[in-house]
Amino acid sequence: MASSLPLQLRLPPPTNPPFLRHRPIQCAADRQALFNRIAPVYDNLNDLLSLGQHRIWKRMAVSWSGAKAGDCVLDICCGSGDLAFLLSERVGYDGKVTGLDFSQEQLSIASSRQNSLSKPCYNNIEVLLQ
């Protein structure tokens, strides 16, 4: 027997997420600090916010770049290096990939991934602090 009582949904009182408790980002130094702070969770955050679609978008971007074996390519704002790794596979051993970013923490993750993944073609990647 179905109840005629209306369904009530009780929501917790609104709270500001921790990232909204900080003052608004107003300058390059604030953005740099933000990206340094989120570096450890950056890749997981991309997965969550895009429902994994960012992986497809990155492969499409590399395809559209027109990069080919032996090319020298530049990945600006390379973050943790996802595009740089894909570009490295595209340009091969004779090519070169330069990744620039203004976040030292992001570049540290990219360098760590480069060493741990240890694909021979990844030796053609150089990451630089912008």
Buried (B, 14 or more C-beta within 10 A) or exposed (E): EEEEEEEEEEEEEEEEEEEEEEEEEEEEEEEBBBBBBBBBEBBEEBEEEEEEEBEEEBEEBBEEBEBEEEBEBEBEEBBBBBBBBBBBBBBBEEBBBBBBBBBEBBBBBBBEBBEEEEEEBBEBBEBEEE
